[in-house]
């Protein structure tokens, strides 16, 4: 098997476990605090509203466009560049008693005064009821995914390892959501897809480490649980670097060149890759150590055969 690193011995990763775990706890608490106070900047996929994409003949003046949309029908509109300085995306919130077509007509009336040759590329409308249902179904999708993962790892691993892996998953999801809350980044369906991808990526990384930990508890007869965990993480380090590195190449390309439509998706993946990689070591593995995992817990249960406690009959 190809390896980037050929390390003899093991690296003492757990030497830094306490300060990094404290940092993780601070990040989780900060994320929960931001989610409780600032909430999430829900996109139109979840809140409902109208999206209008326009193409100007020259670089658009966003300030002038916003001033032109200060009418009662278009109040609260969000105006932003969409890929280039000539492409503009306008997001209109739902207004009670005002139809979407009326809002779009006011938008076109305002922008044609700035550029008579402006082109309306697309118009999309999401009703508030549909947006509410999407939000409920999206949250339910994340919850069901976590429950299914909890059931899976409970059957596959000893409960201390299972609890560590689920805690690491919750850690990654909370911190990723916290970043979107703190910076008020728009949370739409693409970000939800990225969040579910983060769950799968983080779980895969944790399972690879835990499989090696389970094997080494049975193979290595000497050494403390900390030594076994350090050895296991060292042995999987080459795989982690290759997987993380190749994934980052693609995600960074999407983040820089993918455009506005998938910018949130790429942001969620970037955060998930970083927190998911170190949570496998400093959250999942370290928590299993603190819960008292040892070699005896990894030994297969011996099933006593019927009649094994009886004396052998001599012929």
C-alpha positions in Angstrom: 0.0 0.0 0.0 1.3 3.5 -0.9 2.2 5.6 2.1 3.2 9.2 2.3 4.6 8.8 5.8 6.6 5.8 6.9 6.9 6.5 10.6 8.8 4.1 12.8 7.3 3.9 16.3 4.3 6.0 17.2 3.6 9.7 17.6 2.2 10.9 21.0 -0.9 12.6 19.6 -2.8 12.4 23.0 -0.1 14.6 24.6 -2.0 17.6 23.3 -5.5 16.1 23.9 -6.4 18.1 27.0 -5.8 21.7 25.6 -7.4 20.8 22.2 -10.4 19.2 23.9 -10.8 22.4 25.9 -10.6 24.4 22.7 -13.3 22.1 21.1 -15.5 22.6 24.1 -15.2 26.4 23.8 -16.0 26.2 20.1 -19.1 24.1 20.7 -20.3 26.4 23.5 -19.7 29.4 21.4 -21.6 27.9 18.5 -24.5 26.9 20.7 -24.5 30.5 22.1 -24.6 32.0 18.6 -27.3 29.6 17.5 -29.4 30.6 20.5 -28.9 34.3 20.2 -28.3 35.1 16.5 -29.9 32.0 15.0 -29.3 30.9 11.4 -29.6 33.1 8.3 -32.1 30.9 6.5 -32.2 31.2 2.7 -35.3 31.6 0.6 -35.4 27.8 0.3 -36.6 27.8 3.9 -38.3 31.2 4.4 -40.0 31.6 1.0 -39.7 34.5 -1.4 -38.7 35.5 -4.9 -35.3 35.3 -6.6 -34.6 37.5 -9.6 -31.4 37.1 -11.6 -30.4 40.0 -13.8 -27.6 40.6 -16.3 -26.4 44.2 -16.9 -24.5 45.5 -19.9 -21.8 47.0 -17.6 -20.7 46.5 -14.0 -23.8 47.2 -11.9 -24.0 49.8 -9.1 -25.4 47.8 -6.1 -26.0 50.9 -4.0 -28.1 52.5 -6.8 -30.0 49.3 -7.3 -30.8 49.1 -3.5 -32.0 52.7 -3.5 -34.3 51.9 -6.5 -35.9 49.0 -4.6 -36.8 51.0 -1.5 -40.5 50.8 -2.4 -43.2 49.3 -0.2 -43.5 46.2 -2.5 -39.7 45.5 -2.6 -38.6 46.7 0.9 -36.1 44.3 2.5 -34.7 43.1 -0.8 -31.2 41.6 -0.7 -29.0 42.7 -3.7 -25.7 40.9 -4.4 -23.3 40.1 -7.2 -23.8 36.6 -8.7 -20.6 35.3 -10.3 -19.5 38.6 -11.9 -19.9 42.4 -11.5 -22.5 42.4 -14.3 -24.7 39.6 -12.9 -27.0 40.5 -10.0 -29.1 38.4 -7.8 -32.1 40.0 -6.0 -33.9 38.2 -3.2 -37.3 39.5 -2.3 -39.0 38.4 0.9 -42.7 37.5 1.0 -45.0 40.5 1.5 -48.5 40.0 2.8 -51.0 41.1 0.2 -48.3 41.6 -2.5 -48.0 39.1 -5.4 -44.6 37.8 -6.6 -45.4 39.1 -10.1 -46.0 42.6 -8.7 -42.6 42.5 -6.9 -40.8 41.4 -10.0 -42.5 44.2 -12.0 -41.3 46.8 -9.6 -37.8 45.4 -9.7 -37.7 45.5 -13.5 -39.1 49.1 -13.4 -36.3 50.2 -11.1 -33.4 48.5 -12.8 -34.4 49.5 -16.3 -34.0 53.1 -15.2 -30.3 52.3 -14.5 -29.7 50.1 -17.5 -32.4 49.9 -20.3 -30.7 46.8 -21.8 -30.8 44.8 -18.6 -31.7 41.1 -19.1 -34.0 39.1 -16.8 -32.3 35.7 -16.8 -34.6 33.9 -14.3 -37.3 34.3 -11.7 -38.0 31.7 -9.0 -40.6 31.8 -6.3 -40.8 29.7 -3.1 -44.0 29.9 -1.0 -43.6 30.4 2.8 -45.5 27.1 3.4 -43.1 25.2 1.1 -40.1 26.8 2.8 -41.4 25.9 6.3 -41.9 22.3 5.2 -38.3 22.2 3.7 -36.9 23.5 7.0 -38.8 20.8 9.0 -37.8 18.0 6.6 -34.2 19.2 6.4 -33.9 19.1 10.2 -35.6 15.7 10.3 -33.1 14.4 7.7 -30.1 15.4 9.9 -31.8 13.9 13.0 -32.6 10.6 11.2 -29.1 10.4 9.8 -27.6 10.8 13.3 -29.9 8.2 14.8 -29.1 5.7 12.1 -25.4 6.3 12.6 -25.8 5.8 16.4 -27.6 2.4 15.8 -24.9 1.4 13.3 -21.8 2.2 15.5 -23.6 0.7 18.6 -23.7 -2.7 16.8 -20.2 -2.4 15.3 -18.2 -1.1 18.2 -17.9 -1.4 22.0 -20.2 1.2 23.6 -17.3 3.4 24.7 -16.0 3.7 21.1 -19.6 4.2 19.8 -20.3 7.0 22.2 -17.0 8.7 21.2 -17.9 8.5 17.5 -21.4 9.9 18.0 -20.0 12.7 20.2 -17.5 13.6 17.5 -20.3 13.7 14.9 -22.4 16.1 17.1 -19.2 18.2 17.7 -18.7 18.6 13.9 -22.3 19.4 13.1 -22.6 22.0 15.9 -19.4 23.8 15.0 -20.2 23.9 11.3 -23.7 25.3 12.1 -22.0 27.8 14.5 -19.8 29.2 11.7 -22.9 29.9 9.6 -24.6 31.5 12.6 -21.7 33.6 13.7 -20.9 35.0 10.2 -24.6 35.0 9.2 -23.9 33.0 6.1 -27.0 32.1 4.1 -28.2 28.6 4.9 -30.0 27.0 2.0 -30.6 23.5 0.6 -27.0 23.2 -0.8 -25.6 23.9 2.7 -27.9 21.2 4.2 -26.5 18.8 1.6 -23.0 19.8 2.6 -23.9 19.3 6.3 -25.0 15.7 5.6 -21.8 15.1 3.6 -19.8 16.3 6.6 -21.6 13.7 8.8 -20.6 11.0 6.4 -17.0 12.2 6.0 -16.4 12.6 9.7 -18.0 9.1 10.5 -15.8 7.4 7.8 -12.6 9.0 9.3 -13.6 8.0 12.8 -14.4 4.4 11.8 -11.1 3.9 10.1 -9.2 5.0 13.3 -11.5 2.9 15.5 -11.1 -0.2 13.4 -7.3 0.1 13.8 -7.7 0.7 17.6 -9.7 -2.4 17.9 -7.2 -4.5 16.0 -4.3 -3.2 18.0 -5.9 -3.8 21.3 -6.0 -7.5 20.3 -2.5 -7.6 18.7 -0.4 -5.4 21.0 0.0 -7.2 24.3 2.0 -4.5 26.0 1.3 -0.8 26.5 -1.4 1.3 28.0 -4.6 2.2 26.2 -3.0 5.6 25.4 -0.1 3.8 23.7 -2.5 1.7 21.6 -4.5 4.7 20.5 -1.3 6.7 19.6 0.0 3.7 17.6 -3.3 3.3 15.8 -3.6 7.0 14.8 0.0 6.9 13.6 -0.6 3.9 11.4 -3.7 5.6 9.8 -2.0 9.0 9.4 -0.8 8.3 5.8 -4.4 7.3 4.8 -5.8 10.4 6.5 -3.3 12.8 4.8 -4.1 11.3 1.3 -7.9 11.3 1.9 -8.0 14.8 3.4 -5.5 16.2 0.8 -7.3 15.0 -2.2 -10.7 16.1 -0.8 -9.4 19.5 0.0 -8.1 20.0 -3.6 -11.6 19.5 -4.9 -13.4 21.5 -2.2 -11.1 24.5 -2.4 -11.6 24.5 -6.2 -15.4 24.6 -5.6 -15.0 27.3 -3.0 -12.9 29.6 -5.2 -14.3 28.9 -8.6 -17.6 27.1 -8.1 -19.7 30.3 -8.1 -22.3 31.7 -5.7 -24.7 28.8 -6.1 -22.5 26.2 -4.4 -20.4 28.6 -2.2 -22.3 27.6 0.9 -21.9 23.9 0.1 -18.2 24.3 -0.3 -17.9 26.4 2.9 -19.7 23.6 4.9 -17.4 21.0 3.5 -14.3 23.0 4.2 -15.3 23.4 7.9 -16.4 19.8 8.1 -13.1 18.5 6.8 -11.0 20.5 9.3 -13.1 19.8 12.4 -13.9 16.2 11.3 -10.2 15.3 11.0 -9.1 16.5 14.4 -12.3 15.3 16.1 -11.5 11.7 15.3 -8.4 12.0 17.4 -9.1 14.6 20.1 -12.9 14.1 20.6 -13.8 10.5 19.7 -10.6 8.7 20.7 -9.8 10.8 23.7 -13.4 10.4 25.0 -13.1 6.6 24.7 -9.9 6.8 26.7 -11.6 8.8 29.4 -14.5 6.3 29.5 -11.9 3.6 30.4 -11.6 1.6 27.2 -9.0 -1.2 27.6 -8.0 -4.5 26.1 -10.6 -6.5 28.1 -13.4 -4.6 26.4 -12.1 -5.7 23.0 -11.9 -9.4 23.7 -14.5 -11.5 22.0 -17.1 -13.0 24.3 -16.6 -16.7 24.8 -19.7 -18.7 24.4 -19.9 -21.7 26.8 -20.9 -24.8 25.0 -23.7 -27.0 26.5 -22.3 -29.6 28.8 -18.8 -28.0 29.0 -19.0 -27.9 32.8 -19.6 -31.7 33.0 -16.8 -34.2 33.5 -15.6 -36.1 30.5 -17.0 -39.6 30.5 -14.4 -42.3 30.3 -15.1 -45.2 27.9 
